[in-house]
Amino acid sequence: MSASNFLVREKAIMSETEENTEVVVLVKDSVKANEPETADAAPVVTDAAPVVTDAAPVVTDAAPVVTDAAPAMIATAPVVSEPPVDPKPLRLRGLRTRAYPIAVAAAALFAVVAVVMGVFWHNSTGDLDALRTSDSDRARAAEVASDYTVRSLNYDYKNLPAFFDGVQRGTSDALRNKYTQVHDTLSKIMTGAQVVATGKVVGSSVEAKGNDQYAVTVYATQRTQNIQQTDPATVPNLLLVTVAKSGGDWVVVDYGPKDGDAKDGGAKDGAAK
């Protein structure tokens, strides 16, 4: 290395050393300049501490709030624990209180329903009894009329007393007297014609006429023969028999062809045939 280069290098090192020295001085000056600000900032931190210290009482004051709430919870604790002590009697008393008026209303309703049903039952029973009586009376009227028709359609000129007994039995006084009045005339006609007849009832229908009287239409057939007609012939008959209920007895008050005058007796009609 030449001497000139060495000198140059030394100068550079010295120059760099001086620059570093200046930097150190500048740093020291900067530190000194900042020390008052740091010192001043400390009081700020010191002043901020009371702020935190003042806030502590706030937290301390809030503690009594929590402490005050505790008695409230303690005070309400008995209220929560009291209902389970006797729950059933309370419910039973409530149910009894509500059930009593309901029971009274139900009993009143049942009483009204019972009265109404009793009235309906009484009326229905009366109607049913009346209907049964009416049906029974109709059946009895049809039976009386059919029996009389059979007696009226069966006769033999050889045994006329049996015929007159049959047509006068179970009749009203008026109808009985009518046969009594025509007895001799009918006897001659039936004997002279040598009339023999047998009859039977096919069916009947009943119509109530009021005053315990029934008009019974009787459908019957009659097989007859006489001196002029030796071969028996069967003919239909439509007869009207009026039956009346008198006390406990049933009587025939009128008898004859339905399409003719019922005042003429069935025996006379049969004998004419």
C-alpha positions as CSV (number, residue, x, y, z in Angstrom):
1,M,0.0,0.0,0.0
2,S,1.4,3.5,-0.9
3,A,1.7,6.3,1.5
4,S,-0.8,8.4,-0.3
5,N,-3.5,5.7,-0.1
6,F,-2.8,5.3,3.6
7,L,-3.3,9.0,4.2
8,V,-6.5,9.0,2.3
9,R,-7.8,6.1,4.3
10,E,-6.9,7.7,7.6
11,K,-8.7,10.9,6.6
12,A,-11.8,8.9,5.8
13,I,-11.7,7.1,9.1
14,M,-11.3,10.3,11.0
15,S,-14.1,11.9,9.1
16,E,-16.4,9.0,9.8
17,T,-15.4,9.2,13.5
18,E,-16.3,12.8,13.6
19,E,-19.7,12.1,12.0
20,N,-20.4,9.4,14.6
21,T,-19.4,11.8,17.4
22,E,-21.8,14.3,16.1
23,V,-24.6,11.7,15.9
24,V,-23.9,10.7,19.5
25,V,-24.0,14.4,20.6
26,L,-27.3,14.8,18.7
27,V,-28.7,11.8,20.4
28,K,-27.7,13.1,23.8
29,D,-29.2,16.4,23.0
30,S,-32.4,14.8,21.9
31,V,-32.6,12.8,25.1
32,K,-32.1,15.9,27.1
33,A,-34.7,17.7,25.1
34,N,-37.2,14.9,25.7
35,E,-36.6,14.5,29.5
36,P,-38.8,17.5,30.5
37,E,-41.7,16.1,28.4
38,T,-41.3,12.7,30.0
39,A,-41.2,14.3,33.4
40,D,-44.3,16.3,32.5
41,A,-46.1,13.2,31.3
42,A,-45.6,11.5,34.5
43,P,-47.9,13.8,36.4
44,V,-50.5,13.1,33.7
45,V,-50.3,9.4,34.5
46,T,-50.3,10.4,38.2
47,D,-53.4,12.5,37.6
48,A,-55.1,9.7,35.8
49,A,-54.8,7.4,38.8
50,P,-57.3,9.5,40.8
51,V,-59.7,9.0,37.9
52,V,-59.4,5.2,38.3
53,T,-59.6,5.7,42.1
54,D,-62.8,7.8,41.7
55,A,-64.3,5.1,39.6
56,A,-63.8,2.5,42.3
57,P,-66.5,4.1,44.5
58,V,-68.9,3.6,41.6
59,V,-68.2,-0.1,41.7
60,T,-68.3,0.0,45.4
61,D,-71.7,1.8,45.3
62,A,-73.1,-0.8,42.9
63,A,-72.3,-3.5,45.4
64,P,-75.1,-2.4,47.8
65,V,-77.5,-2.6,44.8
66,V,-76.7,-6.3,44.5
67,T,-76.8,-6.6,48.3
68,D,-80.3,-4.9,48.4
69,A,-81.6,-7.3,45.7
70,A,-80.7,-10.2,47.9
71,P,-83.3,-9.3,50.6
72,A,-85.9,-9.0,47.8
73,M,-85.2,-12.6,46.8
74,I,-85.2,-13.7,50.4
75,A,-88.5,-11.9,50.9
76,T,-90.2,-13.5,47.9
77,A,-88.9,-17.0,48.7
78,P,-91.8,-17.7,51.2
79,V,-94.3,-16.7,48.4
80,V,-92.9,-19.3,46.1
81,S,-92.7,-22.0,48.8
82,E,-96.2,-21.3,50.2
83,P,-98.5,-22.7,47.4
84,P,-97.1,-26.3,47.4
85,V,-97.9,-26.5,51.1
86,D,-101.7,-27.0,50.5
87,P,-102.4,-27.0,46.7
88,K,-105.2,-29.7,46.7
89,P,-107.5,-28.1,49.2
90,L,-107.3,-24.8,47.2
91,R,-108.1,-26.5,44.0
92,L,-110.9,-28.5,45.6
93,R,-112.4,-25.4,47.1
94,G,-112.2,-23.7,43.7
95,L,-113.8,-26.7,42.1
96,R,-116.5,-26.9,44.7
97,T,-117.2,-23.2,44.3
98,R,-117.6,-23.6,40.5
99,A,-119.3,-27.0,40.7
100,Y,-122.0,-25.9,43.1
101,P,-123.9,-23.6,40.7
102,I,-123.3,-26.0,37.9
103,A,-124.8,-28.8,40.0
104,V,-127.8,-26.7,40.9
105,A,-128.4,-25.7,37.3
106,A,-128.0,-29.3,36.2
107,A,-130.5,-30.5,38.9
108,A,-133.0,-27.8,37.8
109,L,-132.5,-28.8,34.1
110,F,-133.0,-32.5,35.0
111,A,-136.2,-31.6,36.9
112,V,-137.6,-29.7,34.0
113,V,-136.7,-32.5,31.6
114,A,-138.3,-35.0,33.9
115,V,-141.5,-33.0,34.1
116,V,-141.6,-32.5,30.3
117,M,-140.8,-36.2,29.7
118,G,-143.5,-37.1,32.2
119,V,-146.0,-35.0,30.4
120,F,-145.0,-36.4,27.1
121,W,-145.0,-39.9,28.5
122,H,-148.5,-39.4,30.0
123,N,-149.8,-38.0,26.7
124,S,-148.1,-40.7,24.7
125,T,-149.4,-43.3,27.0
126,G,-152.9,-41.9,26.7
127,D,-152.6,-41.8,22.9
128,L,-151.2,-45.3,22.8
129,D,-154.0,-46.6,25.0
130,A,-156.6,-44.8,22.9
131,L,-155.0,-46.3,19.7
132,R,-154.9,-49.7,21.2
133,T,-158.5,-49.4,22.3
134,S,-159.5,-48.1,18.9
135,D,-157.7,-51.0,17.2
136,S,-159.2,-53.5,19.6
137,D,-162.7,-52.1,19.0
138,R,-162.3,-52.2,15.2
139,A,-161.1,-55.8,15.4
140,R,-164.1,-56.7,17.6
141,A,-166.5,-54.9,15.3
142,A,-165.1,-56.8,12.3
143,E,-165.4,-60.1,14.1
144,V,-169.1,-59.5,15.2
145,A,-170.0,-58.4,11.6
146,S,-168.3,-61.4,10.0
147,D,-170.0,-63.9,12.4
148,Y,-173.4,-62.4,11.7
149,T,-172.8,-62.5,8.0
150,V,-172.0,-66.2,8.1
151,R,-175.2,-66.9,10.1
152,S,-177.2,-64.8,7.6
153,L,-175.8,-66.6,4.5
154,N,-176.2,-70.1,5.7
155,Y,-179.8,-71.6,5.7
156,D,-181.8,-74.6,4.7
157,Y,-185.5,-74.6,4.0
158,K,-185.8,-77.8,6.0
159,N,-184.5,-76.1,9.2
160,L,-185.8,-72.5,9.2
161,P,-185.9,-72.1,13.0
162,A,-182.1,-72.3,13.1
163,F,-181.9,-69.7,10.4
164,F,-184.2,-67.2,12.3
165,D,-182.4,-67.8,15.5
166,G,-179.1,-67.0,13.9
167,V,-180.2,-63.7,12.3
168,Q,-182.0,-62.5,15.5
169,R,-179.2,-63.4,17.9
170,G,-176.8,-60.6,18.8
171,T,-178.9,-57.9,17.2
172,S,-180.6,-54.7,18.3
173,D,-184.2,-54.7,19.2
174,A,-185.1,-52.9,16.0
175,L,-183.4,-55.5,13.8
176,R,-184.8,-58.4,15.8
177,N,-188.3,-57.0,15.5
178,K,-187.9,-56.6,11.7
179,Y,-187.1,-60.3,11.3
180,T,-190.1,-61.1,13.5
181,Q,-192.4,-59.1,11.2
182,V,-191.2,-60.9,8.0
183,H,-190.9,-64.4,9.6
184,D,-194.0,-65.9,8.1
185,T,-193.4,-64.4,4.6
186,L,-189.8,-65.5,4.4
187,S,-190.7,-68.9,5.7
188,K,-193.2,-69.5,2.8
189,I,-190.8,-68.2,0.2
190,M,-187.8,-70.3,1.4
191,T,-190.0,-73.4,1.8
192,G,-191.7,-73.0,-1.6
193,A,-188.4,-72.5,-3.4
194,Q,-186.6,-75.2,-1.4
195,V,-183.6,-72.9,-0.9
196,V,-180.3,-74.2,0.5
197,A,-177.3,-71.9,0.8
198,T,-173.9,-71.9,2.4
199,G,-171.7,-68.8,2.7
200,K,-168.3,-67.7,4.0
201,V,-166.5,-64.4,4.6
202,V,-163.5,-63.5,2.5
203,G,-162.6,-60.2,4.1
204,S,-163.8,-57.0,5.8
205,S,-163.0,-53.4,6.4
206,V,-164.1,-51.2,9.3
207,E,-165.0,-47.5,9.4
208,A,-165.7,-45.8,12.7
209,K,-168.9,-43.8,12.6
210,G,-168.8,-42.2,16.1
211,N,-170.8,-42.9,19.2
212,D,-169.2,-46.4,19.4
213,Q,-170.7,-47.4,16.0
214,Y,-168.7,-49.0,13.2
215,A,-169.7,-49.6,9.6
216,V,-168.2,-52.9,8.5
217,T,-168.1,-53.8,4.8
218,V,-168.0,-57.5,4.5
219,Y,-166.8,-59.4,1.3
220,A,-168.4,-62.8,1.2
221,T,-169.4,-65.6,-1.2
222,Q,-172.5,-67.7,-1.2
223,R,-173.2,-71.0,-2.8
224,T,-177.0,-71.5,-3.4
225,Q,-179.4,-73.8,-5.1
226,N,-183.2,-74.0,-5.2
227,I,-186.0,-75.8,-7.1
228,Q,-185.4,-73.8,-10.2
229,Q,-181.6,-74.0,-10.0
230,T,-180.7,-77.5,-9.0
231,D,-177.0,-77.0,-9.8
232,P,-175.3,-75.0,-7.0
233,A,-173.9,-71.6,-8.0
234,T,-171.5,-69.4,-6.2
235,V,-172.1,-65.7,-6.2
236,P,-170.2,-62.9,-4.5
237,N,-171.8,-60.6,-1.9
238,L,-170.8,-57.2,-0.7
239,L,-172.6,-56.5,2.5
240,L,-172.8,-53.6,4.9
241,V,-173.1,-54.5,8.6
242,T,-173.5,-51.7,11.2
243,V,-172.2,-52.8,14.6
244,A,-172.6,-50.8,17.8
245,K,-170.8,-51.1,21.2
246,S,-173.3,-50.9,24.1
247,G,-171.5,-51.2,27.4
248,G,-169.6,-54.4,27.3
249,D,-171.8,-55.9,24.5
250,W,-171.6,-55.7,20.8
251,V,-174.8,-55.8,18.7
252,V,-175.7,-55.7,15.0
253,V,-178.0,-52.8,14.4
254,D,-178.4,-53.0,10.6
255,Y,-177.6,-55.4,7.8
256,G,-178.0,-55.5,4.0
257,P,-176.4,-55.2,0.6
258,K,-173.8,-52.4,0.5
259,D,-175.1,-50.9,-2.8
260,G,-178.8,-51.2,-1.7
261,D,-181.0,-50.2,1.1
262,A,-179.7,-51.7,4.3
263,K,-183.2,-51.8,5.7
264,D,-183.9,-55.0,3.8
265,G,-182.7,-58.1,5.7
266,G,-179.9,-60.3,4.4
267,A,-182.1,-63.3,4.8
268,K,-184.6,-61.8,2.4
269,D,-181.9,-61.1,-0.1
270,G,-180.5,-64.6,0.2
271,A,-183.9,-66.2,-0.1
272,A,-184.7,-64.2,-3.3
273,K,-181.7,-65.8,-4.8
